[in-house]
Amino acid sequence: MRLQGKVALITGGSSGIGRGICHAFAKEGAAIAFVGLNEHKGKATEQELRELGCDTIYLQADLRDREKLPELVERTIERFGKLDVLVNNAHATNNVLLEETTEEDMEYSFDTGFWPTFLLMKHSLPYLKETKGKVINFVSGAGMVGLSRQASYAAAKEAIRGMSRVAANEWGRYGITVNLLSPIANSPGVERMEEEQPNAYKKMVSLVPLKRMGDCEKDIGRSVVFLASDDADYITGQTIMVDGGTIMAR
């Protein structure tokens, strides 16, 4: 129960990696406010977490609505009285070649990934100061190695990475840690790829040294639990690759 007594706010918690993080946090004793766009999936995840004995609240929101982002923090505080951990997991994008990428594609990626991460960090800061809290932001190998057809996604993820390192430097004096996690996992999109493009899926798995896709809860969720726990108190500003060794960062 490494997160017993801690309160977490997690974006994109209704499905995929976000849902895996929520389950991992619940099993470690955390109280959870999680954000998701799809109400049906959000309510289903909320019920799953309650069956695990978790004190939780589902916050339905479109993260592109910047004016509503402070409300997500405030509702978390109203329900639980504090905030120990902020996990910025949610991000959506359109995958097209760079020369076909439009300004709208760039705006969509930044509006669903970078801006919510930035604004939730800012609005959470007063509460994270009180708890000497943790921030875990999600990035991607797409930006680190320049994956084809992911210009807007890579740009937003690298913007998140740069901003997070600045925050790690500036917020260290408050006892707040800020880290980044870059995953590869069997998310719903990857599962669809396995069904619809089995050859491409097999090729992708073959490039992973451990020869498997990560599990959303057991591999990714538990790694986030570690970064959110007291065990990671002396780690900040780091990009943690949870990708089976696909990218061995230097």
Steps between C-alpha positions, in 0.01 A plus 500: 500500500766749391246773425282461810366841602602669174265676257564487126355688203543297180403608147388254235402254771200342330683259271836365387811610686306747714262229618799278576652777710174545689480128579864491614447806722181357647675176598768705677246687713470836322184708477449593136337777298527406134405687186351353183302619202278194443241491778406135447862386533558740788208368703607141430854568623365682803298191592802274449708714735231504767482123486872503583416705811625827352357838598464652154321761293464511121530848348350519151679766297639596163855607577495736203268725701771696680256702709375180666844368598525689832166344594650150477757592764245676718256207487782268606579725797131534591460122506826394663641811668847481346704392199815287518547375143419645155523261205466660155438199278233607249599600146338468157651556157468451124779297340593633155818578309668827591423660163134409548484627860273802533489776758179336624688173554761683706237686699310176570810330640600799713142561615455143625853444632724799564252763615312277748833382643627856539179643645428213738855526630457873561163466672619205708816669623356665815367164617812305400707744705298404807563127453847510340327321219590320182435575134528223241462614138482270200729534202585279203779349300332669203677822589825346616567306181279691254244237403351542156144639475509636855618857459223663703513234772880512523499880516247511784671221693841663476345829612365317804842350563679834487245672722511216753877526538462872567234422762728241662766771541262771619277292725771297669524766769143411601582131530298425184636246252418512129577198285412368156404153386523372142299178456427229249190303595206296378265798491169474310669650193777241507246222551310622192825498308560137602157408361501713186872503407649182650819517293569859602427408861742206491767723351447756776529233770814360334671836554442479876797326666266333753283378207165604642277802541480648848191442712308820577469421869779260592778668303395862452269551798743350749782715365286808559424371851874491568551857378203612712624322814742605771751257345557754219551805721851561365415463131397807301534640149550152356352329193427139595477267200242227570514352152665161531835647399382634164676832559807487719534866586846644552 
